[in-house]
Amino acid sequence: MKNLFLSGALMLALALNATTLNPTINNNEFTTVANHQEKEYKAIEQGDIAPEVLKSAVDKYGGYSLVNAYVAADGTDYKFVLTKDGKDLTAYFKNNGEFIKEETA
């Protein structure tokens, strides 16, 4: 009986700690929930991108066109939706220009 209770408690704990990825778009804001961290991104114009971030993005993705640019609500990072030859990708950069990651669509 004790093992049954412990296994039930373990399953409940695992279910509550499961990683969730839930993107939603509301009024030019993009929210991603992953690893218990919530990032809110707000759409921005290309002129609003920090110069060091823009330079890093151009150096890494020179042949790509910018579709959309977003900045995290806390200002810690940027998200760019880029396209080249009909293929889209999303690139993330820290606010100091350091590359974080890339995701393909």
C-alpha positions as a printed Julia matrix, in Angstrom:
105×3 Matrix{Float64}:
  0.0    0.0     0.0
  2.89   2.37    0.8
  4.44   1.7    -2.64
  1.14   2.46   -4.36
  0.91   5.82   -2.58
  4.55   6.7    -3.36
  4.23   5.77   -7.04
  1.08   7.89   -7.31
  2.83  10.85   -5.68
  5.82  10.39   -7.99
  3.6   10.36  -11.1
  1.82  13.5    -9.93
  5.15  15.27   -9.32
  6.42  14.3   -12.77
  3.21  15.47  -14.41
  3.4   18.84  -12.67
  7.04  19.34  -13.66
  6.62  18.41  -17.34
  8.1   20.91  -19.8
  5.49  22.73  -21.83
  5.97  24.69  -25.04
  2.93  26.82  -25.68
  3.34  29.69  -28.15
  0.55  32.24  -28.46
  0.33  35.48  -30.4
 -1.76  38.35  -29.01
 -1.58  41.92  -30.34
  2.04  41.75  -31.58
  3.24  39.94  -28.45
  4.63  36.43  -28.63
  4.78  34.37  -25.45
  6.7   31.12  -25.1
  6.51  28.94  -22.02
  9.4   26.47  -21.77
 11.29  24.98  -18.85
  9.1   26.89  -16.4
 10.31  30.22  -17.78
  7.99  32.61  -19.54
  9.38  35.0   -22.12
  7.21  37.66  -23.65
  8.35  39.16  -26.93
  7.08  42.39  -28.39
  7.26  43.17  -32.1
  9.72  45.93  -32.99
 10.94  47.69  -36.12
 14.39  47.05  -37.55
 15.49  50.53  -36.44
 14.78  49.58  -32.81
 17.29  46.7   -32.77
 20.42  47.36  -30.7
 23.4   48.0   -33.02
 25.56  45.18  -31.6
 22.7   42.7   -32.0
 22.0   43.85  -35.55
 25.69  43.53  -36.47
 25.87  39.98  -35.08
 22.69  38.98  -36.9
 23.9   40.42  -40.21
 27.3   38.73  -39.82
 25.69  35.35  -39.17
 22.69  35.59  -41.52
 23.91  37.95  -44.26
 21.91  36.38  -47.1
 18.63  36.24  -45.17
 15.76  38.73  -45.15
 14.21  39.9   -41.9
 10.52  38.98  -41.68
  9.82  40.0   -38.06
 11.87  41.26  -35.14
 10.96  40.92  -31.48
 12.53  42.0   -28.2
 11.93  40.28  -24.87
  9.8   42.3   -22.48
 12.7   42.32  -20.01
 15.12  43.45  -22.75
 17.47  40.5   -22.28
 17.24  39.05  -25.77
 16.0   39.44  -29.31
 14.16  37.07  -31.59
 14.31  37.33  -35.38
 12.22  35.5   -37.95
 14.35  35.28  -41.1
 13.8   33.86  -44.58
 15.99  32.72  -47.46
 14.99  30.76  -50.55
 11.48  30.23  -49.16
 12.72  28.7   -45.91
 12.09  30.4   -42.58
 14.09  30.19  -39.39
 14.04  31.86  -36.01
 17.26  33.15  -34.46
 17.77  34.29  -30.87
 20.44  36.73  -29.71
 21.29  38.19  -26.3
 21.08  41.96  -25.97
 24.9   42.16  -26.18
 24.88  40.5   -29.63
 25.8   36.99  -28.49
 24.09  34.25  -30.51
 21.8   32.0   -28.4
 20.15  29.51  -30.72
 18.44  28.88  -34.05
 15.18  27.08  -34.77
 13.87  26.01  -38.16
 10.21  26.4   -38.98
